[in-house]
Amino acid sequence: MPPEPPATASPTGQQWVIGHGRQQVVVTEVGATLRSYAVGDLEVVEGFGPEEWSHDGRGQVLAPWPNRLGDGRYEFSGRHAQAPLNEPTRGNAIHGLVRWLPWRLEAQAQNVVLLHCPVYPTPAYPFRLDLRIEYRLGRHALAVTTTASNPGDVALPFGLGFHPYLTVGGGRIDAAVLTLPAERRLVLDDRGLPTGEDRPVEGTECDFRAGRAVGPTRLDTAFTGLARDADGLTWVSLAEQSGGRSVSLWADDRFGYLMVYSGDTVADPERRRTAVALEPMTCPPDALRSGRQLIVLEPGQEWQGSWGIHPG
């Protein structure tokens, strides 16, 4: 396992490396970001190098809200908040606040790293929130567990998401087979915000329940109605059409939504449609305004949810 570069050597701070067998994961101090996950020489996620910072949400933690927040403005229990509009062309605040904050190392072993981020009140989020994320490599896969707690004296609203780009190599994703057990998709407006309507995927280009090639389909789509196994997990997979490489993402029942992004508008033209962002979310976009599936933590209350990646 290579040594960690010093924090000053990378724009994302410390680079915490964990491993198990041929697996290696790199998590960064800035954002607790999943910068890299490889099995031997094969990349499982399309991340970024130690000399870069995360573009297009690569590997980032999305909290205290995932995806878009219309006008960056919301109200909760009489407290009014205004977040910066970091998607200015659409008038949205996107992907929360913690992806650019430094996270503190609480514990590290060969195959585990535990990070902590205290979120203090700001105009964008006038609440006190504690987040802890554990990245753990098992014999064959990565598991990510988040614990959110409210150390303050008032209730707080909370949503969580993650933004890994999964890859099976081989260039563009058009020939890759996506299997997604979702019954419905959210109807989004031209700002990427839910209209309040869900539609069945059956008979549409968003129906990947039986598994099919991505083809020319452009996805920046929020899915729900996720089928689950006996353990309450939903499984999404991306595979080579030839039946070679594959990678799966699972999420427990705390994550009721999955955003799928085919990367058509990423900043670097060379990286467009070369990986699929499969984003487990606890709530839909704009949940701080709509209240839909929004987690509310009372003072002293704790919440926990897990998801992971399983290379095929």
C-alpha positions in Angstrom: 0.0 0.0 0.0 1.6 3.3 -1.0 2.2 5.9 1.7 -0.2 8.8 2.1 1.0 12.0 0.4 1.2 15.0 2.7 -1.9 17.2 2.9 0.0 20.1 1.3 0.6 17.9 -1.8 -3.1 17.6 -2.7 -5.9 20.1 -3.1 -8.2 17.6 -1.3 -6.0 17.4 1.8 -5.0 14.2 3.5 -5.4 11.0 1.4 -6.4 8.1 3.6 -5.7 4.8 2.0 -7.3 1.5 3.1 -7.0 -1.9 1.6 -8.1 -5.5 1.7 -6.5 -8.1 -0.5 -6.3 -6.7 -4.0 -8.7 -3.9 -3.2 -7.6 -0.3 -2.5 -9.7 2.7 -1.6 -8.6 6.3 -1.2 -10.7 8.7 0.8 -9.9 12.4 1.0 -9.9 14.9 3.9 -11.9 17.4 1.9 -15.5 16.1 1.8 -14.7 12.6 3.0 -14.7 12.0 -0.8 -14.3 8.5 -2.3 -11.5 9.5 -4.6 -10.5 6.0 -5.8 -11.6 2.4 -5.6 -9.6 -0.2 -7.5 -9.2 -4.0 -7.5 -5.7 -4.6 -8.7 -5.2 -2.6 -11.9 -9.0 -2.2 -12.5 -10.8 0.9 -11.5 -14.2 0.3 -10.0 -15.2 4.0 -9.7 -14.2 6.7 -12.1 -12.6 9.1 -9.6 -9.8 11.6 -9.9 -6.1 12.0 -9.1 -4.4 13.3 -6.0 -3.4 16.4 -7.8 -7.0 17.2 -8.7 -10.1 18.2 -6.8 -13.5 16.7 -7.3 -15.3 17.9 -10.4 -18.9 16.9 -11.3 -19.5 15.6 -7.8 -17.1 12.6 -8.2 -17.2 10.5 -5.1 -18.7 13.2 -2.9 -20.9 13.1 0.2 -24.1 15.1 -0.3 -25.4 16.5 2.9 -27.4 18.0 4.6 -29.3 17.7 1.3 -28.7 15.8 -1.8 -29.2 17.0 -5.4 -31.0 20.3 -6.0 -32.6 22.8 -3.7 -34.7 25.3 -5.7 -33.7 29.0 -5.1 -31.5 27.7 -2.3 -34.3 28.9 0.0 -36.3 27.0 2.6 -38.0 27.3 6.0 -38.1 24.8 8.8 -39.8 25.3 12.2 -39.8 29.1 11.8 -36.1 29.2 10.8 -35.5 30.7 7.3 -32.4 29.7 5.4 -30.7 30.8 2.2 -27.9 28.7 0.6 -25.6 30.0 -2.1 -26.8 29.2 -5.6 -23.9 27.1 -6.9 -26.0 26.0 -9.9 -26.7 29.6 -11.0 -27.9 28.8 -14.5 -30.9 27.0 -12.9 -31.2 29.0 -9.8 -30.4 26.1 -7.5 -28.2 25.2 -4.6 -26.9 21.7 -5.3 -25.5 18.8 -3.3 -25.4 20.4 0.2 -22.4 21.8 2.1 -20.1 19.1 3.5 -18.5 18.1 0.2 -16.1 21.1 0.5 -15.5 20.9 4.2 -12.5 19.2 5.9 -13.4 16.0 7.7 -11.5 14.8 10.9 -9.9 11.4 11.2 -11.4 9.5 14.1 -10.0 6.1 13.5 -8.1 4.1 10.9 -7.1 0.5 10.4 -5.8 -1.4 7.4 -9.3 -1.8 5.9 -11.3 0.9 7.7 -11.4 4.6 8.0 -13.8 6.6 10.2 -14.3 10.3 9.6 -16.2 13.0 11.4 -17.6 16.4 10.2 -19.3 18.8 12.7 -21.7 21.0 10.8 -22.2 24.4 12.6 -25.0 26.8 12.0 -24.7 29.1 8.9 -27.2 31.1 6.9 -27.5 28.1 4.5 -28.2 25.6 7.3 -29.0 27.2 10.7 -28.7 23.9 12.6 -26.0 21.9 14.5 -25.4 18.5 12.9 -22.7 15.8 13.5 -21.9 13.4 10.7 -19.6 10.4 10.8 -18.8 8.2 7.9 -17.1 4.8 8.0 -15.6 3.3 4.8 -14.9 -0.4 5.3 -13.4 -2.9 2.9 -14.5 -6.5 3.3 -13.2 -9.5 1.5 -15.0 -8.7 -1.7 -16.6 -5.2 -1.4 -16.8 -1.7 0.1 -19.4 -0.8 2.7 -20.1 2.9 3.6 -22.1 3.7 6.8 -23.2 7.1 7.8 -24.3 8.1 11.3 -26.0 11.5 11.7 -26.8 13.0 15.1 -28.3 16.2 16.5 -26.2 17.6 19.3 -28.3 20.8 19.4 -31.4 21.9 21.2 -33.8 22.2 18.3 -35.1 19.7 15.7 -33.3 19.7 12.4 -34.1 18.7 8.8 -31.6 16.3 7.1 -31.1 14.5 3.8 -28.1 12.5 2.5 -26.8 11.2 -0.7 -23.6 10.0 -2.3 -22.1 10.5 -5.8 -19.9 7.6 -7.0 -19.3 7.2 -10.8 -19.3 3.4 -11.5 -17.3 2.1 -14.4 -16.7 -1.2 -16.1 -14.0 0.3 -18.4 -14.0 0.1 -22.2 -14.8 3.7 -23.1 -18.4 5.0 -23.5 -21.2 3.6 -21.5 -23.6 3.1 -24.4 -22.9 -0.6 -24.6 -22.9 -1.2 -20.9 -25.9 -3.0 -19.4 -27.7 -1.2 -16.6 -30.0 -3.2 -14.3 -32.1 -1.0 -12.1 -35.0 -2.4 -10.1 -37.0 0.8 -9.9 -40.8 0.9 -10.6 -41.1 4.7 -10.9 -39.3 7.9 -11.8 -39.9 11.4 -10.6 -41.0 14.0 -13.2 -38.5 16.8 -13.1 -38.9 20.3 -14.5 -36.4 22.2 -16.6 -34.5 23.2 -13.4 -34.2 19.5 -12.4 -36.7 20.0 -9.6 -39.6 17.5 -8.9 -43.0 18.6 -10.1 -44.6 16.4 -7.5 -45.6 13.7 -10.1 -44.2 10.2 -10.3 -44.6 8.0 -13.4 -44.2 4.3 -13.9 -41.1 3.4 -15.9 -42.9 0.5 -17.7 -42.9 1.1 -21.5 -40.4 4.0 -21.3 -36.7 4.5 -22.0 -36.2 4.7 -18.3 -37.2 1.0 -17.7 -34.0 -0.9 -16.8 -35.7 -3.4 -14.6 -34.8 -6.4 -16.8 -31.3 -5.0 -17.6 -30.5 -3.5 -21.0 -27.8 -1.5 -22.7 -27.8 2.2 -21.8 -27.6 3.0 -25.5 -28.3 6.7 -26.4 -30.5 7.2 -23.3 -29.6 10.4 -21.5 -30.1 10.1 -17.7 -30.2 12.7 -15.0 -33.2 10.9 -13.5 -34.5 10.3 -10.0 -35.9 6.8 -9.4 -38.0 5.4 -6.6 -40.1 2.3 -5.9 -36.9 0.3 -5.5 -37.3 -3.5 -5.3 -35.4 -5.0 -2.4 -34.1 -8.4 -1.4 -34.8 -10.3 1.8 -32.3 -8.2 3.7 -34.0 -5.0 2.6 -31.3 -4.0 0.2 -31.8 -2.7 -3.3 -29.2 -3.7 -5.9 -28.2 -1.8 -9.1 -25.6 -3.1 -11.5 -23.6 -2.0 -14.5 -22.0 -4.7 -16.7 -20.1 -5.2 -19.9 -22.4 -6.5 -22.7 -20.0 -9.3 -23.3 -20.6 -10.7 -19.8 -17.1 -9.7 -18.6 -16.7 -7.0 -15.9 -19.5 -5.9 -13.7 -20.0 -3.7 -10.7 -23.0 -3.4 -8.3 -24.2 -0.8 -5.9 -26.5 -1.7 -3.0 -28.3 0.5 -0.5 -30.4 -0.3 2.6 -33.9 0.8 3.2 -32.9 4.2 4.5 -32.2 5.2 0.9 -35.5 5.3 -0.9 -34.3 7.1 -4.0 -31.6 6.6 -6.6 -30.4 9.4 -8.9 -28.8 8.0 -12.2 -26.6 10.4 -14.2 -25.1 9.3 -17.5 -22.5 12.1 -17.5 -23.6 13.9 -20.6 -22.8 17.3 -19.3 -19.7 16.7 -17.2 -17.1 19.5 -17.4 -14.4 17.5 -19.3 -15.6 16.4 -22.7 -13.3 13.4 -22.6 -15.1 12.0 -19.6 -18.7 12.4 -20.9 -20.6 9.1 -20.9 -17.6 7.1 -19.7 -19.2 6.2 -16.3 -22.6 6.2 -14.7 -23.2 8.1 -11.5 -25.4 5.9 -9.3 -26.4 8.1 -6.4 -28.3 6.6 -3.4 -30.4 9.3 -1.7 -32.6 9.3 1.4 -34.9 11.8 -0.1 -35.8 13.3 -3.5 -34.4 16.5 -4.9 -35.8 19.7 -3.3 -36.8 17.9 -0.1 -35.9 20.8 2.2 -38.7 22.7 0.5 -41.2 19.9 -0.2 -40.6 18.0 3.0 -40.9 14.7 1.1 -39.1 11.9 2.9 -37.1 14.5 4.8 -35.4 13.1 7.9 -36.1 15.1 11.0 -33.7 14.6 13.9 -34.9 15.7 17.4 -32.3 16.9 19.9 -30.1 14.0 20.9 -31.5 11.8 18.2 -29.3 9.6 15.9 -29.8 8.2 12.4 -27.8 5.6 10.5 -27.8 4.2 6.9 -25.5 2.1 4.8 -24.7 1.5 1.1 -21.8 -0.1 -0.7 -20.1 -1.2 -3.9 -19.5 -4.8 -5.0 -17.1 -5.3 -7.9 -18.2 -8.3 -10.1 
